[in-house]
Amino acid sequence: MKHFLRPIAVPADLVDRLEALANRCIESASTQADDGTTIITPAGSGKYSGMYTRDFCYTVEGCGHLIDQETMAGAIDYLFARQREDGLMPNRVEADGRAVYVVNENTDALNHPPLDNAQFAVKLVDAYVDHTGDWELFLRHKNALMDAMETLEPSEDGLLHVDPANPHSAYGFTDTVAKTGEVLFCSLLYWEACMLLAKMCQRMEDHDGAHVWFEGAERAARALDDFYHEPTGMLLAATVDCEQIDLWGTCYAGVIRALSKTETVRAAGWMFDHYEDCFMRGCVRHIPAPDHWERMLVDYEPGRYQNGGWWPTATGWAVMVMDRYDHDTAVLLVEDVVELMEEQDVPEWINDSEADGLLYVASVANVLAAVRRP
């Protein structure tokens, strides 16, 4: 398995400032469930209730060194205790223990499970083990992770697919966007989760399990070229609806080494040349400005939220990729986003006039995961 891109060296004071922001977000977003378990919601502002699988994964990946091991393990067990009998992982679990498996049960277009919670469950356990060395937790949830991954139905090519005639949410950070055909971000997550699960099985000498998941990863890897946009060197978000340049997906593909070194440098160069279309105050648009998504599940005014907002969540990936092309620009991105988060209370997203979803943990966690002290 290739090593993912390493965190980049930045001035130590930037890391200190990020950790201070992270501690503030985690403290404000932590709450006690009815059974006494400490859970971490997506944002300390209270915008979202309950603990979300993907957000908690990002929290542990980037901030696991700042969280007590017992707290992380308890929250992971709390989440897995709500896995459905057919293997489906919750999208979120409320403090009263109620599990919600769809994006939004009150909106017809969003009343479907997204295509990413199984992968985030694998990534969450892998991140926890990486931080703590507690392999017992993996063994406790190993079968549950395999059951979760088997709820996904990749195409013959090994990619995840959304029917254009029945559009629904795929990746949670674009869950209002009607990407159809084969979808990039969830397919990248599937490739990554297969690799991580295979690696964990291998570590525990489950060679049959490792073989199954390595095969799944190899099948997906062979088909990822379907998303490659040769004129720009970027990746497209989907193959039918929203066949548009995906900044987040391209950066993430570079980080997890789904792109080659040459392809990663080329993508970083394209973003460098189109800097103002991709970045604002260190935050990253889902697709380059001035475009907006071609098809939405929920109508959001262009320029807002997932339809043209600028997000810190993807900044860490952009930083690691940009570092392969121009280190000074990568550090500038970190400096800009830290300044923004300090001034605007760590927003979920911004535009020219708004900063919404304050004390949003993933915003700082994903940047923190991308940097290290010299």
C-alpha positions as CSV (number, residue, x, y, z in Angstrom):
1,M,0.0,0.0,0.0
2,K,1.4,3.4,-1.0
3,H,1.8,5.9,1.9
4,F,-0.6,8.7,1.7
5,L,0.9,12.2,1.3
6,R,2.6,13.3,4.5
7,P,1.6,16.4,6.5
8,I,3.7,19.4,5.5
9,A,6.0,21.4,7.7
10,V,4.7,24.8,8.7
11,P,5.8,27.3,11.3
12,A,5.2,25.8,14.8
13,D,3.0,28.8,15.8
14,L,0.5,27.9,13.1
15,V,0.2,24.4,14.5
16,D,-0.2,25.8,18.0
17,R,-3.0,28.1,16.8
18,L,-4.7,25.3,15.0
19,E,-4.6,23.1,18.1
20,A,-6.1,25.9,20.2
21,L,-8.9,26.3,17.7
22,A,-9.4,22.5,17.6
23,N,-9.6,22.3,21.4
24,R,-12.2,25.1,21.5
25,C,-14.3,23.4,18.8
26,I,-14.1,20.0,20.4
27,E,-15.0,21.3,23.9
28,S,-18.0,23.2,22.6
29,A,-19.2,20.3,20.3
30,S,-18.9,17.6,23.0
31,T,-22.1,16.6,24.8
32,Q,-23.3,13.8,27.0
33,A,-25.7,11.2,25.6
34,D,-28.5,9.9,27.7
35,D,-26.5,6.8,28.6
36,G,-23.6,8.9,29.8
37,T,-21.4,8.5,26.7
38,T,-19.6,11.6,25.5
39,I,-20.3,12.3,21.8
40,I,-18.9,15.0,19.6
41,T,-21.3,16.8,17.3
42,P,-20.2,18.5,14.1
43,A,-20.3,22.0,15.4
44,G,-20.1,23.8,18.8
45,S,-22.7,26.3,17.5
46,G,-25.5,23.7,17.8
47,K,-26.3,23.8,14.1
48,Y,-26.3,20.0,13.9
49,S,-27.6,17.6,16.5
50,G,-26.2,14.2,17.2
51,M,-22.9,12.6,16.2
52,Y,-22.3,12.1,12.5
53,T,-20.2,9.2,11.3
54,R,-18.2,11.2,8.7
55,D,-17.7,14.3,10.9
56,F,-16.6,12.2,13.9
57,C,-14.2,10.4,11.5
58,Y,-12.6,13.7,10.5
59,T,-12.5,14.8,14.1
60,V,-10.5,11.7,15.1
61,E,-8.3,11.8,12.0
62,G,-7.2,15.3,12.6
63,C,-7.6,15.8,16.4
64,G,-7.3,12.3,17.9
65,H,-4.1,13.3,19.7
66,L,-6.2,16.0,21.5
67,I,-9.0,13.7,22.7
68,D,-8.9,11.2,25.5
69,Q,-8.6,7.6,24.3
70,E,-11.5,6.4,26.5
71,T,-13.7,9.2,25.0
72,M,-12.9,8.2,21.4
73,A,-13.5,4.5,22.1
74,G,-16.8,5.1,23.9
75,A,-18.1,7.3,21.1
76,I,-17.1,4.7,18.5
77,D,-18.8,1.9,20.4
78,Y,-21.9,4.2,20.7
79,L,-22.0,4.6,17.0
80,F,-21.5,0.9,16.1
81,A,-24.2,-0.1,18.6
82,R,-26.6,1.5,16.2
83,Q,-25.5,-0.2,13.1
84,R,-28.6,-1.7,11.4
85,E,-29.0,-5.5,11.1
86,D,-28.3,-5.4,7.3
87,G,-25.0,-3.7,8.0
88,L,-26.0,-0.1,7.2
89,M,-24.1,2.4,9.4
90,P,-26.0,5.4,10.8
91,N,-25.6,8.8,9.2
92,R,-25.9,10.2,12.7
93,V,-26.9,9.1,16.2
94,E,-28.7,11.5,18.5
95,A,-28.0,12.0,22.2
96,D,-31.1,10.0,23.1
97,G,-29.7,7.0,21.2
98,R,-31.9,7.3,18.1
99,A,-30.1,6.4,14.9
100,V,-30.8,8.2,11.6
101,Y,-29.7,6.4,8.5
102,V,-30.7,8.9,5.8
103,V,-29.6,12.5,5.2
104,N,-32.8,14.1,6.2
105,E,-35.9,12.1,6.9
106,N,-38.1,15.2,6.5
107,T,-37.1,16.0,2.9
108,D,-38.1,13.5,0.1
109,A,-35.0,14.2,-2.0
110,L,-32.7,13.5,1.0
111,N,-34.6,10.6,2.6
112,H,-32.0,8.1,1.4
113,P,-28.8,6.8,2.9
114,P,-25.7,8.4,1.5
115,L,-23.0,6.4,-0.1
116,D,-20.2,7.2,2.3
117,N,-20.9,6.1,5.9
118,A,-19.4,2.6,5.5
119,Q,-16.1,4.0,4.3
120,F,-16.0,6.6,7.1
121,A,-16.6,3.8,9.6
122,V,-13.5,2.0,8.3
123,K,-11.5,5.3,8.3
124,L,-12.7,6.1,11.8
125,V,-11.5,2.8,13.3
126,D,-8.2,3.0,11.3
127,A,-7.6,6.6,12.6
128,Y,-8.4,5.6,16.2
129,V,-6.0,2.6,16.0
130,D,-3.3,4.8,14.4
131,H,-3.6,7.3,17.3
132,T,-3.9,4.7,20.2
133,G,-2.5,1.4,19.1
134,D,-5.6,-0.2,20.5
135,W,-6.1,-3.1,18.1
136,E,-8.7,-4.7,20.4
137,L,-11.2,-2.1,19.2
138,F,-10.7,-3.1,15.6
139,L,-11.2,-6.8,16.5
140,R,-14.3,-5.9,18.4
141,H,-15.8,-4.2,15.3
142,K,-14.1,-6.1,12.5
143,N,-17.1,-8.0,11.4
144,A,-19.3,-4.9,11.6
145,L,-16.9,-3.0,9.3
146,M,-17.1,-5.8,6.7
147,D,-20.9,-5.9,7.0
148,A,-21.0,-2.1,6.5
149,M,-18.8,-2.3,3.4
150,E,-20.9,-5.0,1.9
151,T,-24.0,-2.7,2.0
152,L,-22.3,-0.8,-0.9
153,E,-22.9,-2.1,-4.4
154,P,-20.0,-1.0,-6.6
155,S,-20.4,-1.3,-10.4
156,E,-18.6,-4.0,-12.4
157,D,-15.8,-1.5,-12.6
158,G,-15.6,-1.2,-8.8
159,L,-17.0,2.3,-8.6
160,L,-20.0,3.7,-6.8
161,H,-23.0,4.7,-8.8
162,V,-26.1,6.9,-8.5
163,D,-29.0,6.2,-11.0
164,P,-29.7,9.4,-12.9
165,A,-33.4,8.4,-12.8
166,N,-33.3,8.2,-9.0
167,P,-30.8,10.7,-7.8
168,H,-29.8,10.8,-4.1
169,S,-27.0,11.9,-1.8
170,A,-23.6,10.4,-2.2
171,Y,-20.8,12.2,-0.3
172,G,-22.1,13.9,2.8
173,F,-20.4,17.2,2.2
174,T,-22.2,17.5,-1.1
175,D,-25.4,15.7,0.0
176,T,-27.7,18.3,-1.6
177,V,-26.0,17.9,-5.0
178,A,-27.5,15.5,-7.6
179,K,-24.3,13.9,-8.9
180,T,-25.2,10.9,-11.0
181,G,-23.6,8.1,-12.9
182,E,-20.4,7.0,-11.3
183,V,-19.5,9.4,-8.5
184,L,-15.9,10.4,-7.8
185,F,-15.7,11.2,-4.1
186,C,-17.5,8.1,-2.8
187,S,-15.5,5.9,-5.2
188,L,-12.3,7.4,-3.8
189,L,-13.5,6.7,-0.3
190,Y,-14.4,3.1,-1.3
191,W,-10.9,2.6,-2.8
192,E,-9.3,4.0,0.4
193,A,-11.6,2.0,2.8
194,C,-10.9,-1.2,0.9
195,M,-7.1,-0.6,1.2
196,L,-7.4,0.3,4.9
197,L,-9.6,-2.6,5.8
198,A,-7.2,-5.0,3.9
199,K,-4.3,-3.5,5.8
200,M,-6.0,-4.0,9.2
201,C,-6.9,-7.5,8.3
202,Q,-3.4,-8.2,7.2
203,R,-2.0,-6.8,10.5
204,M,-4.3,-9.2,12.4
205,E,-3.2,-12.1,10.1
206,D,-6.6,-12.5,8.5
207,H,-5.1,-13.1,5.1
208,D,-8.4,-14.2,3.5
209,G,-10.0,-10.9,4.5
210,A,-7.0,-8.9,3.4
211,H,-7.2,-10.6,0.0
212,V,-10.9,-9.8,-0.5
213,W,-10.5,-6.1,0.3
214,F,-7.2,-5.7,-1.6
215,E,-9.0,-7.1,-4.7
216,G,-11.9,-4.6,-4.2
217,A,-9.3,-1.8,-4.1
218,E,-7.5,-3.0,-7.2
219,R,-10.8,-3.2,-9.2
220,A,-11.7,0.4,-8.2
221,A,-8.2,1.7,-8.9
222,R,-8.3,0.4,-12.5
223,A,-11.5,2.4,-13.2
224,L,-10.7,5.8,-11.6
225,D,-9.4,7.0,-15.0
226,D,-13.1,7.4,-15.9
227,F,-13.0,10.7,-14.0
228,Y,-9.8,12.1,-15.5
229,H,-10.2,15.3,-17.4
230,E,-7.3,15.4,-19.8
231,P,-7.4,19.1,-20.8
232,T,-6.9,20.2,-17.2
233,G,-5.4,17.2,-15.3
234,M,-8.3,17.5,-12.8
235,L,-10.9,14.9,-11.9
236,L,-14.7,15.2,-12.6
237,A,-17.2,14.8,-9.9
238,A,-19.4,12.4,-11.8
239,T,-19.9,10.8,-15.2
240,V,-23.5,11.9,-15.9
241,D,-25.1,14.8,-14.0
242,C,-22.5,17.2,-12.5
243,E,-19.7,16.1,-14.8
244,Q,-17.7,19.1,-13.6
245,I,-14.2,19.7,-12.2
246,D,-14.2,18.5,-8.6
247,L,-11.7,20.5,-6.6
248,W,-12.2,18.5,-3.4
249,G,-12.1,15.2,-5.1
250,T,-9.0,16.0,-7.1
251,C,-7.2,17.1,-4.0
252,Y,-8.3,14.1,-2.0
253,A,-7.2,11.8,-4.8
254,G,-3.8,13.3,-4.6
255,V,-3.6,12.9,-0.9
256,I,-4.6,9.2,-0.9
257,R,-2.3,8.5,-3.9
258,A,-5.1,7.6,-6.3
259,L,-3.3,10.1,-8.6
260,S,0.3,9.5,-9.5
261,K,3.0,11.9,-8.4
262,T,3.0,13.5,-11.9
263,E,-0.8,13.8,-12.0
264,T,-0.8,15.3,-8.5
265,V,1.8,18.0,-9.5
266,R,-0.2,18.7,-12.7
267,A,-3.4,19.2,-10.7
268,A,-1.7,21.5,-8.2
269,G,-0.3,23.5,-11.1
270,W,-3.8,24.0,-12.5
271,M,-5.1,25.2,-9.2
272,F,-2.1,27.5,-8.8
273,D,-2.9,29.0,-12.2
274,H,-6.6,29.3,-11.3
275,Y,-6.0,30.3,-7.7
276,E,-8.8,32.8,-7.3
277,D,-11.4,30.4,-8.8
278,C,-10.4,27.7,-6.3
279,F,-9.6,29.5,-3.0
280,M,-10.9,32.3,-0.9
281,R,-9.1,33.2,2.4
282,G,-7.7,29.7,2.4
283,C,-11.1,28.0,1.9
284,V,-11.8,25.7,-1.1
285,R,-14.8,25.8,-3.4
286,H,-16.4,22.4,-4.4
287,I,-16.0,23.3,-8.0
288,P,-14.1,26.3,-9.6
289,A,-15.8,29.7,-9.7
290,P,-17.8,31.0,-11.2
291,D,-19.6,27.7,-12.0
292,H,-22.3,26.2,-9.9
293,W,-23.6,22.6,-9.8
294,E,-25.6,21.6,-12.8
295,R,-28.2,19.6,-10.8
296,M,-29.3,19.9,-7.2
297,L,-31.4,17.8,-4.9
298,V,-32.3,20.8,-2.8
299,D,-32.3,24.3,-4.2
300,Y,-29.7,26.5,-2.7
301,E,-29.1,30.0,-4.0
302,P,-25.9,30.1,-6.1
303,G,-23.0,31.2,-4.0
304,R,-24.2,29.6,-0.7
305,Y,-23.6,26.4,1.2
306,Q,-22.8,23.5,-1.1
307,N,-23.7,25.4,-4.2
308,G,-20.8,27.9,-4.3
309,G,-19.7,28.4,-0.8
310,W,-16.0,28.2,0.2
311,W,-15.1,25.6,2.8
312,P,-12.1,25.0,5.1
313,T,-12.9,21.3,5.3
314,A,-10.9,20.6,2.1
315,T,-8.1,23.0,2.8
316,G,-5.8,20.4,4.3
317,W,-6.0,18.2,1.2
318,A,-5.3,21.2,-1.0
319,V,-2.4,22.2,1.2
320,M,-0.7,18.7,0.9
321,V,-1.3,18.6,-2.9
322,M,-0.1,22.2,-3.5
323,D,3.0,21.5,-1.4
324,R,4.1,19.2,-4.3
325,Y,4.0,22.2,-6.6
326,D,4.9,25.3,-4.6
327,H,5.6,25.0,-0.8
328,D,5.2,28.8,-0.2
329,T,1.7,28.8,-1.6
330,A,0.8,25.8,0.5
331,V,1.9,27.5,3.6
332,L,0.1,30.7,2.6
333,L,-3.1,28.6,2.4
334,V,-2.6,27.5,6.0
335,E,-1.9,31.0,7.1
336,D,-5.0,32.4,5.4
337,V,-7.3,29.7,6.7
338,V,-6.0,30.0,10.3
339,E,-6.5,33.8,10.2
340,L,-10.0,33.3,8.9
341,M,-10.9,30.7,11.5
342,E,-9.6,32.9,14.3
343,E,-11.6,35.9,13.0
344,Q,-14.8,34.1,12.1
345,D,-15.1,31.4,14.9
346,V,-14.2,28.4,12.7
347,P,-17.0,28.5,10.1
348,E,-18.3,25.6,8.1
349,W,-18.4,27.7,5.0
350,I,-18.0,31.3,3.8
351,N,-18.8,33.5,0.9
352,D,-18.2,37.3,0.4
353,S,-20.7,38.2,3.0
354,E,-21.4,35.2,5.2
355,A,-19.7,32.8,7.6
356,D,-22.0,30.0,8.6
357,G,-21.9,26.9,10.9
358,L,-19.5,28.3,13.5
359,L,-17.2,26.2,15.7
360,Y,-17.3,23.5,13.0
361,V,-14.9,20.8,14.0
362,A,-14.1,19.3,10.5
363,S,-13.0,22.8,9.3
364,V,-10.0,22.8,11.8
365,A,-9.5,19.0,12.1
366,N,-8.8,18.5,8.4
367,V,-6.3,21.4,8.3
368,L,-4.6,20.1,11.5
369,A,-4.3,16.7,9.9
370,A,-2.3,18.2,7.0
371,V,0.4,20.0,8.9
372,R,3.2,19.3,11.3
373,R,5.8,21.3,13.2
374,P,9.2,21.6,11.5
